[in-house]
Amino acid sequence: MSRRSFIKTACAATTALAAGQLAAQEQAERAMRDTGSSKITDQFKPADVMKTKDEFKPGDKIPTSGIYDVVHDRLDGDQHAHPHQVTTIAGSAFPRCRGCQGAVRFRLRLAAEYVPAHHLFKV
């Protein structure tokens, strides 16, 4: 391996390692914020253990119609999708992701009543 190839490979590996460490740190800080925990050991619990009362997972019944933030948990060190928002209808179930299956979380951003369920619009 040439010196140039070695340096290029080493730089790529260092960058990947730093990005992974930064991502892990951000996830740990987000988990601490979400749970209100100050214990360092809580940072490394699986996402389903750290689930808060206002966070939902696939299969949970949707309590309130509205717009939900969606976070796809990391798989194999990569995020398969960026956080985004979806509109949901109360009473149905939160769906599974086609890519990461159950490794997705939903959090209510804005409650909104579904038009056919609103008392002024019922037929």
C-alpha positions as CSV (number, residue, x, y, z in Angstrom):
1,M,0.0,0.0,0.0
2,S,1.4,3.4,-0.9
3,R,1.8,6.1,1.6
4,R,-0.9,8.2,-0.1
5,S,-3.4,5.3,0.0
6,F,-2.5,4.6,3.6
7,I,-3.1,8.3,4.7
8,K,-6.3,8.4,2.7
9,T,-7.6,5.2,4.4
10,A,-6.5,6.4,7.8
11,C,-8.3,9.8,7.3
12,A,-11.5,8.1,6.2
13,A,-11.4,5.7,9.2
14,T,-10.7,8.5,11.6
15,T,-13.6,10.6,10.2
16,A,-16.0,7.6,10.4
17,L,-14.9,7.0,14.0
18,A,-15.3,10.6,15.0
19,A,-18.8,10.8,13.3
20,G,-19.8,7.6,15.1
21,Q,-18.7,8.9,18.4
22,L,-20.4,12.2,17.8
23,A,-23.6,10.5,16.9
24,A,-23.4,8.3,20.0
25,Q,-22.9,11.4,22.2
26,E,-25.8,13.2,20.6
27,Q,-28.0,10.1,21.1
28,A,-27.0,9.9,24.7
29,E,-27.6,13.6,25.3
30,R,-31.0,13.4,23.6
31,A,-31.9,10.4,25.8
32,M,-30.9,12.2,28.9
33,R,-33.0,15.2,27.9
34,D,-36.0,13.1,27.0
35,T,-35.9,11.1,30.3
36,G,-34.7,13.9,32.5
37,S,-32.0,11.5,33.8
38,S,-28.7,12.6,35.0
39,K,-27.2,9.1,35.4
40,I,-24.5,8.3,33.0
41,T,-25.5,4.6,32.9
42,D,-29.0,5.6,31.6
43,Q,-27.4,7.0,28.4
44,F,-26.7,3.5,27.1
45,K,-30.0,1.8,27.7
46,P,-31.8,0.6,24.6
47,A,-34.4,3.0,23.1
48,D,-37.4,0.9,24.2
49,V,-36.2,1.0,27.8
50,M,-35.8,4.8,27.6
51,K,-39.2,5.4,26.0
52,T,-41.0,8.2,27.7
53,K,-44.7,8.5,28.3
54,D,-45.1,11.0,25.3
55,E,-43.1,8.8,22.9
56,F,-44.7,6.0,21.0
57,K,-43.6,3.0,19.0
58,P,-45.1,1.0,16.1
59,G,-48.2,-0.9,17.2
60,D,-49.1,1.6,19.9
61,K,-52.6,3.0,19.6
62,I,-52.5,6.7,18.4
63,P,-54.0,8.7,21.3
64,T,-54.4,12.0,19.6
65,S,-54.8,13.0,15.9
66,G,-52.2,15.4,14.7
67,I,-48.7,15.8,13.4
68,Y,-46.0,13.6,15.0
69,D,-42.2,13.8,14.8
70,V,-40.7,10.5,13.6
71,V,-37.2,9.4,14.6
72,H,-35.7,6.3,13.0
73,D,-33.2,4.7,15.4
74,R,-29.8,3.9,14.1
75,L,-29.1,0.5,12.7
76,D,-25.5,-0.7,12.2
77,G,-24.2,2.8,13.0
78,D,-26.1,4.5,10.2
79,Q,-29.4,6.4,10.1
80,H,-31.5,5.0,7.3
81,A,-33.8,8.0,7.4
82,H,-33.7,11.6,8.7
83,P,-36.2,12.7,11.3
84,H,-39.4,13.8,9.7
85,Q,-43.1,14.5,10.4
86,V,-46.3,12.5,9.7
87,T,-50.0,13.1,10.1
88,T,-51.9,10.5,12.1
89,I,-55.5,9.8,13.0
90,A,-56.5,8.9,16.7
91,G,-57.6,5.3,17.3
92,S,-55.4,3.7,14.6
93,A,-52.0,2.2,15.4
94,F,-48.6,3.7,14.7
95,P,-47.1,2.0,11.7
96,R,-43.9,0.0,11.3
97,C,-41.2,1.4,9.0
98,R,-40.6,-0.6,5.9
99,G,-36.8,-0.2,6.4
100,C,-36.1,-0.4,10.1
101,Q,-39.3,-2.1,11.2
102,G,-39.9,-1.4,14.9
103,A,-36.8,0.8,15.4
104,V,-38.8,4.0,15.0
105,R,-40.3,6.4,17.5
106,F,-43.2,8.9,17.3
107,R,-43.7,12.1,19.4
108,L,-46.7,14.4,19.2
109,R,-45.7,17.8,17.7
110,L,-49.1,19.4,17.1
111,A,-52.5,18.0,18.0
112,A,-55.2,18.5,15.4
113,E,-58.7,17.0,15.2
114,Y,-59.5,15.0,12.1
115,V,-62.3,16.8,10.1
116,P,-64.8,13.9,10.0
117,A,-64.4,13.5,13.8
118,H,-65.0,17.2,14.5
119,H,-68.4,18.0,15.9
120,L,-69.0,20.9,13.4
121,F,-68.3,18.7,10.4
122,K,-69.9,15.4,11.2
123,V,-72.5,14.3,8.7
